[in-house]
Amino acid sequence: MIVITAPTGQIGSRLLDLLLDGTGPHREELRVIVRDPGKLPEAVRARVDVVTGSHGDAQVVDRAFAGADAVFWLVPPNRRAPSLAAVYSEFTRAAAKAFTAHGVGHVVGVSALGRGTPAADRAGHVTASLAMDDLIARTGVAYRALANPSFMDNLLGQAASIRDDGVFTDLVAADRKAPVAATRDIAAAAAGLLLDRSWTGTGEVPVLGPEDLSPNDLAAVMSEVLGRPVRYERQTPDAFRSALAAQGTTDTVVQGYLDMMRAKDDGLDSGVRRTSLTASPTTFREWCEQVLRPAVARQPSAG
């Protein structure tokens, strides 16, 4: 029995598809925790056990983890959280107790790169995510944290701007090269760990993508794939803060993003060497061709 949290998100939905499509003599039973089962495709609901509710709720995870051999753990974003600890460790605390109470053997969590770097203790959301990893590790469960850089898929939130204005924004320097990964590769890494549970102890599994790219590099690839000029504009911290505040994001959460991006600009994501074990396969060009270009085409014109 594998339990999947956040099964309707970018990573969780892809992971669920991979596990449902898996072949072999030892088919895993799948259970999902979801607030709104209606967001799951009907064909998926027919093939999994559904526990309705939040995986931050003690009663929900107590029901969901009964009989579970492995759990995929991903905390949801929370724009209105009073603290970063509330987003990560406090949300995870009930699950950590349930791992022990139900004898869950293996947990795979979505986390971040940065452990052991000089910026790790001042990296906002990353610092809080690493503290969550430590909380889970202290339960004694076999735990692997997927240590991720920024996601290629984050650009989907700017598809309209890319189409209408030829612009995408971020907070890092235009020439700052860093790893970037596709969420489908993160899901694939999670699937491999969940299905082959021969590993023990605790540790990290970096998912680095095939190459380091700067925002200017991303703009060049997008321009070629989309057949139109795309440029990068570095957003000011004040503009970023104002935009998120207008969406109801608490100042603590906004500051966490600013601290994280400042740490990335200082090399937070550069502490792990890319090898055959840490690289993931999807290139940014492939992702643009297969994911971004269709998404941009679907965006309605601002005119």
N, C-alpha and C positions, 0 to 999 in steps of 0.2 A: 504493500500500500504506500503510495506516494501522495502527499498532500501538497497542493499548489496554492500559494497565496497570490493575490493580485492577478487572477487569471484573465482579466480583460485588458490589462496594460500591454505596452509594446513588447516587453520581454515575456511576461507570463502567458500571453495569448500564443505567442510563437512557440514557447516551451510546451504548452498544452498540445498544440498541433503535432509537434515532434513526437511526443510521448504517445499520442493517440495513433499516429501513423507507424509507430514502431512495429517491427516484426520479430519473431523469435518464439521459442517454446515457452518462455517464462514471462507471460504478459503481466504487467503490473496493474493492479487496481489503482484507479485514480480518484482522488477526492479534491474538491476545490472549496475554498472559502471565498465568498463573494457577497457584497452588500445587496446587489440587485441581480438575481439570477436571470432576469430578462435580458441582460446585456450579453449573456452567453448565447451563441448560436444554438438553435433548437437541436441540431444534430449532435452538438457537443453535450448539451444537457442530458441527452438520452444515454450517453456513454460514461458519465462520471457521477460520482456521489456528490451532491451539493449540500454544503453547510452554509446557511444564510447568516450574514452578519459581518462584523468587523473583526479582523484577526488581531486587533489590539484589545479585544474583549475577553476576559478570563473564561467566561462560560462558553464562548464560541470556540476558543482554541482547545478547551477541555473536551468538548464534543468532537472536534475535528481531528485531534491527535490520538484519540483512542484507537489502538490497533495499527498506528502508522509506523512504518519502518524508516521513512525518510520524509523530509520537509524541504520545500523550496520557500525561502523567506525573503520577502521584499517589502520594505515599509513604504506606504503611500506618501505622496507629498502632502504637506499640511501648511497651507499659506497662513493660517490664522493661529498657529501654535505660539504659545507664550515663550518658548525656549527651544533651542535645538535639541536639548536632552529630551524634551517632550516628543519631538518628531521621531527620534531614533530609540534611545535606550528605554525611556519610559513606555513608549508604545510596545516595545519588545519584551518588557519584564514579565508579563503574564505568560507569554509564549515560552520564555526561558524556563519558568516553573513547570509548565505543561510538558516540555521536552523530558524533564526528569521524571515527573509523575507518571508518564505513560511509557517511559523507556524507549523513546525515539532514538534510533541508532545513529542516523546521519542527517545533517542539516547543511544545505547549500544556500548561502546568502549573497545578495547583491550589495557590494560595497564599492570601495574606491581605492585607487592608487595613492601612494603617499607615505605609507608606514615606513618609518626609519629615516625619512628625509628631514632636513632642518626646518621645513615649514609645516611639518605634520601636526604640531600642537597649536597652530594659528591659522588653520585652513577652514574654519567655519563648518559647513556641512560635512566636509571630509573628516575633520577631527571628530565630529559627533558620530559619524558612521563607523569610524575605527573603534570608538568607545563601545558602540553597539556590538561589534565583532567580539570585543573582549568580554562583554557580558555573556554572550552566547558561549564562548569558549570556556568560561568558568563553570558552566553546567556539567562539563565532562563529556558532552556529546561529541562525536566525531564531526568536525566542522571545517568547511572550506568556504572562505570568503572570495567571491569573484571580484578581483581588484581591477576596477575599470577606469579608463580615462573618460574624457567627454565623448558623448554619443554622436555619431553621424546623424541619427534620427532626430536630434534636437532641432535640426534645421527645418524640419517639417512645419514647425510652428511659425516659420518666417516665409512659407511658400508664397503667400500673397505678395509680400514685399519683394521677394525675388522676382516674381512674375511682373508686377506692375512698375516697380522702381529699379529693378536690377541691383538691389542692395540687401546685404545681410549684416547684422551687427553682433558684436560681442564686446567683452571688456579687456581682452588681452591684446598685446602688441601685435601689429599686423605681420611681423616677420618671425614671431615666436613659434618655432616648430615643436610639435608635441604629438604623442600618439592619439589616435581617434579610432573608435571601434563601432561597428554596426551592431544594433541590438540583436539581430538574428544570430550573430556569432556568440554573443553572450548567452542567449538561450541554448544554443548548441552545446556550449561548454557546460552549462547547468545540466542539460539532459545526459551528457556523458557521465558526469559525476553521480547523478541520481540513479542511473541504471547500473553502473558498475561500482558497487559499494564495498570494494575490497580495501579502500583506503581507511586509515585510522588517524587519530590525533587531530590537531588543528593546524591550519595553515592558509595561505593565500594562493589563488590561481589567477595570475594576471591575464588579461585579455587585451592585447595591445594593438590589434590591427596589423597590417603588413608594413606600414611605414609611418614616419613622423611627417606631419604636414603643418604649415602655418596657415593662418586665415587667408593670406594672399595666395597660397597654393590652392586652397579650397576654392577661392574665387576663380582662379584660372581654369580649374577642372570643370566647375559649374558652367562657366562661359562656353567652353568647348562642347560640353554635352547638351546644353540647352540651346546652343546656337544663338546666343544673345549675350551682350556684355553684362557681367555680374561683378560688383566690386564690394569690398569690405569697408565698413565704417566702424571705427572704434567708438563705442558708446562711452559717455562720461559717467562716472559713478552717480552724479546727481540726477542725470536723465534716467538712468537705470532705476534708481531709488524711487523717483516720481512715478515711473511707469508701473512698477509693482505695487506701490502704495495705492495707486488708483484702482488696482484690482483687489484691494482689501488685504494685501499681504502685510503681516506685522513687521515692525521695524527690526525685530530680532531675526526673523527669517531672512529679510532683505540683507541685513548686515552679514549674515552667514554666507549668502551668495557672493557678496562683495569680497569677503575675506577668502573664500574659496578661489575665486578667480584671480585675486591678487597673488595667492600662493601658487596657482598654476603658472602665472606669469613669471614667478620666481623659480620655476623648475619642479614643482610638486610632482608632476607626472613623469619625470625623467629619471627616477631612481631605480627603475627595473630595466635590465638589458633585454632587448628583443632577441629571442632564440626560436628554434623550431617548436618549443613547448609554450612560449609566451605569445608568439604571433598568432593572429587570427586571420582567416583567409580573405574576407571581403575587402576589396580595394574601394577607395572613395569613388573612383570612376564607375565601378560596377554598381555601387549603391546609388549614385546619381542616375545612371541609366535605368536601373530597375525600380527604384523607389521615388527619388526626387522628381524626375521628369514627369512621370504620371501624376504625381501629386500637384505639381505646378500646373499641368494641363487642366486639372479639375478645378483650380481656383477660379472663381468668377472675377472678371475684370473690374477694376475700381471705377471705370467709366460707365 
